[in-house]
């Protein structure tokens, strides 16, 4: 079922900024870095962005675990991470993930079991207006569209920021707040319910994305428990 079909009732949002009542932190912190990304280019741009961060790590920049907020396992950000699972493993990177679609957690953990270290399900449909995001380090963050919209179906404004501590700090705060509101789930393969794990179409799509060639990295513009 499409997430939009589940969204009856008023939509919620992330906390407002103290200095801008009525305006979400997403728009207050990141609006100047937003750019339109075509739907067919999203995975490639995200792969390049992540590869750039890994290259910086090879050059001496610190890198640790990533934090992710995504709509589903079909989201371009999740597909990009899965396609780079071996490189991320070489760098010791694990991902803490919040997904709006619980089935996506099962799909991702089956395709790349070494990728996700911990995960939660954002069942509260009032929070579906939260934006997809990937926080890579203290200065590097990708911000996508609201999870209410399917990123596979339309172009969207996105932010690829590799040099802004303020935006990355916002991302960590937003992730922490959503984490507290989300429900813990098991990502161990043996704990996945049959109706979730028996999804060959999802496996095929994810495997095809994982086999995609690498994209050269462009010059682009933390965790808790």
C-alpha positions as CSV (number, residue, x, y, z in Angstrom):
1,X,0.0,0.0,0.0
2,X,1.3,3.5,-0.9
3,X,2.0,5.6,2.2
4,X,-0.2,8.3,0.9
5,X,-3.2,5.9,1.2
6,X,-2.5,5.7,4.9
7,X,-2.4,9.4,5.7
8,X,-5.9,10.1,6.9
9,X,-6.2,13.0,9.3
10,X,-4.1,16.2,9.8
11,X,-0.5,16.0,9.0
12,X,2.2,16.7,11.7
13,X,5.6,18.3,11.3
14,X,8.9,18.5,13.0
15,X,9.3,21.1,15.7
16,X,9.5,24.7,14.7
17,X,12.6,26.8,15.0
18,X,12.7,29.1,18.1
19,X,13.4,32.2,16.1
20,X,10.9,31.5,13.3
21,X,7.5,30.3,14.7
22,X,5.4,28.5,12.2
23,X,8.4,27.7,10.0
24,X,10.0,24.2,10.1
25,X,13.7,23.8,10.8
26,X,14.1,22.2,7.4
27,X,13.2,25.4,5.6
28,X,15.0,27.7,8.1
29,X,18.3,25.9,7.9
30,X,18.6,24.5,4.4
31,X,16.6,26.7,2.0
32,X,19.6,28.4,0.4
33,X,21.2,25.1,-0.6
34,X,18.2,23.5,-2.2
35,X,18.3,22.5,-5.9
36,X,15.9,20.6,-8.2
37,X,17.0,17.0,-8.8
38,X,15.3,15.0,-11.6
39,X,13.8,11.7,-10.4
40,X,16.0,9.7,-12.8
41,X,19.1,11.3,-11.4
42,X,18.5,10.9,-7.7
43,X,20.3,7.6,-7.1
44,X,23.4,8.7,-9.1
45,X,23.7,12.0,-7.4
46,X,23.4,10.3,-4.0
47,X,26.0,7.7,-4.8
48,X,28.4,10.4,-5.9
49,X,27.7,12.4,-2.8
50,X,28.4,9.4,-0.5
51,X,31.5,8.4,-2.5
52,X,32.8,11.9,-2.1
53,X,32.4,11.6,1.7
54,X,34.2,8.3,1.6
55,X,37.0,9.8,-0.4
56,X,37.3,12.6,2.1
57,X,37.6,9.9,4.8
58,X,40.4,8.2,3.0
59,X,42.1,11.6,2.9
60,X,41.9,11.8,6.7
61,X,38.5,13.3,7.5
62,X,36.8,11.5,10.3
63,X,33.8,9.4,9.4
64,X,31.5,7.3,11.6
65,X,28.0,5.9,11.5
66,X,25.4,7.4,9.2
67,X,21.8,8.3,10.3
68,X,19.0,7.9,7.8
69,X,15.4,8.9,7.5
70,X,13.7,7.5,4.4
71,X,10.3,6.7,3.1
72,X,11.0,3.1,2.1
73,X,13.6,0.7,0.7
74,X,12.7,2.0,-2.8
75,X,13.8,5.5,-1.8
76,X,16.8,6.6,-3.9
77,X,18.8,7.3,-0.8
78,X,18.3,3.7,0.4
79,X,19.1,2.3,-3.0
80,X,22.3,4.4,-3.2
81,X,23.4,3.1,0.3
82,X,22.7,-0.5,-0.6
83,X,24.6,-0.2,-3.9
84,X,27.6,1.0,-1.9
85,X,27.3,-1.5,1.0
86,X,30.7,-3.1,0.4
87,X,32.5,0.3,0.3
88,X,30.7,1.4,3.4
89,X,31.6,-1.8,5.2
90,X,35.3,-1.3,4.2
91,X,35.1,2.1,6.0
92,X,33.4,0.6,9.0
93,X,30.2,2.6,8.4
94,X,26.9,1.3,9.7
95,X,23.6,3.0,9.3
96,X,20.9,3.8,11.9
97,X,17.7,4.0,9.9
98,X,14.2,5.3,10.4
99,X,11.7,4.2,7.7
100,X,8.1,5.0,7.3
101,X,7.6,1.7,5.5
102,X,8.3,-1.3,7.8
103,X,8.6,-3.7,4.9
104,X,11.5,-1.6,3.6
105,X,13.5,-2.4,6.7
106,X,13.1,-6.1,6.0
107,X,14.0,-5.7,2.3
108,X,17.1,-3.6,3.1
109,X,18.4,-5.9,5.9
110,X,18.0,-8.9,3.6
111,X,19.8,-7.4,0.6
112,X,22.6,-5.8,2.7
113,X,22.5,-7.2,6.2
114,X,25.9,-5.6,7.1
115,X,24.6,-2.1,6.3
116,X,22.0,-1.3,9.0
117,X,23.0,-1.4,12.7
118,X,19.7,-0.4,14.2
119,X,16.3,0.7,12.8
120,X,13.0,2.0,13.8
121,X,9.6,2.3,12.1
122,X,7.8,5.7,12.0
123,X,4.3,4.5,12.4
124,X,2.8,7.8,13.3
125,X,1.3,9.0,10.1
126,X,1.1,12.6,11.4
127,X,4.9,12.7,11.1
128,X,5.0,11.7,7.5
129,X,5.7,15.3,6.5
130,X,9.2,14.9,7.8
131,X,11.8,15.0,5.1
132,X,14.1,12.2,4.0
133,X,17.7,12.8,5.1
134,X,21.1,11.2,5.4
135,X,23.6,12.6,8.0
136,X,27.1,11.5,7.1
137,X,29.3,13.5,9.5
138,X,29.5,16.7,11.4
139,X,29.4,18.8,8.3
140,X,27.9,16.6,5.6
141,X,24.2,16.0,5.1
142,X,21.7,15.2,2.3
143,X,18.1,16.5,2.7
144,X,15.3,15.2,0.4
145,X,11.6,15.8,0.0
146,X,8.9,15.1,2.5
147,X,8.1,11.4,3.0
148,X,4.5,12.1,2.0
149,X,5.6,12.2,-1.7
150,X,7.1,9.2,-3.5
151,X,10.7,10.2,-4.6
152,X,10.6,7.7,-7.4
153,X,7.7,9.4,-9.1
154,X,8.7,13.1,-9.3
155,X,11.5,15.6,-9.4
156,X,12.2,17.3,-6.1
157,X,14.2,20.0,-4.3
158,X,17.1,18.4,-2.5
159,X,20.1,19.6,-0.5
160,X,23.6,18.1,-0.9
161,X,25.7,19.9,1.8
162,X,29.3,18.9,2.6
163,X,30.4,22.0,4.4
164,X,27.8,23.2,6.8
165,X,27.9,22.3,10.5
166,X,24.6,24.1,11.2
167,X,22.6,22.1,8.7
168,X,24.2,18.8,9.8
169,X,23.5,19.7,13.4
170,X,19.9,20.3,12.5
171,X,19.8,16.9,10.8
172,X,21.1,15.2,13.9
173,X,18.6,16.9,16.1
174,X,15.7,16.1,13.7
175,X,16.8,12.4,13.6
176,X,17.0,12.2,17.4
177,X,13.5,13.6,17.8
178,X,12.1,11.2,15.2
179,X,14.0,8.3,16.7
180,X,12.3,8.9,20.1
181,X,8.9,8.9,18.4
182,X,9.5,5.9,16.2
183,X,9.0,2.2,17.2
184,X,11.9,-0.2,17.6
185,X,11.9,-3.1,15.1
186,X,14.0,-6.2,14.7
187,X,16.2,-6.3,11.6
188,X,17.5,-9.8,12.1
189,X,16.6,-12.0,9.1
190,X,15.2,-14.8,11.2
191,X,12.8,-12.3,12.9
192,X,11.2,-11.0,9.7
193,X,7.6,-12.1,9.3
194,X,6.9,-14.3,6.2
195,X,4.5,-11.7,4.6
196,X,7.3,-9.1,4.7
197,X,10.2,-11.3,3.7
198,X,8.5,-13.0,0.7
199,X,8.9,-10.1,-1.6
200,X,10.9,-11.1,-4.7
201,X,10.0,-8.0,-6.6
202,X,11.6,-5.8,-4.0
203,X,14.7,-8.1,-4.0
204,X,15.0,-7.8,-7.8
205,X,14.7,-4.0,-7.8
206,X,17.2,-3.6,-5.0
207,X,19.7,-6.0,-6.6
208,X,19.4,-4.2,-9.9
209,X,20.3,-0.9,-8.2
210,X,23.1,-2.5,-6.3
211,X,24.6,-3.7,-9.6
212,X,24.7,-0.2,-11.1
213,X,28.1,1.2,-12.0
214,X,29.8,3.7,-9.7
215,X,29.3,7.4,-10.4
216,X,32.3,9.8,-10.1
217,X,31.9,12.2,-7.1
218,X,31.0,15.8,-8.0
219,X,32.2,18.9,-6.2
220,X,29.3,19.4,-3.9
221,X,28.1,22.7,-2.6
222,X,26.5,11.7,15.0
223,X,24.3,9.5,16.4
224,X,22.6,8.7,19.6
225,X,20.7,5.8,21.4
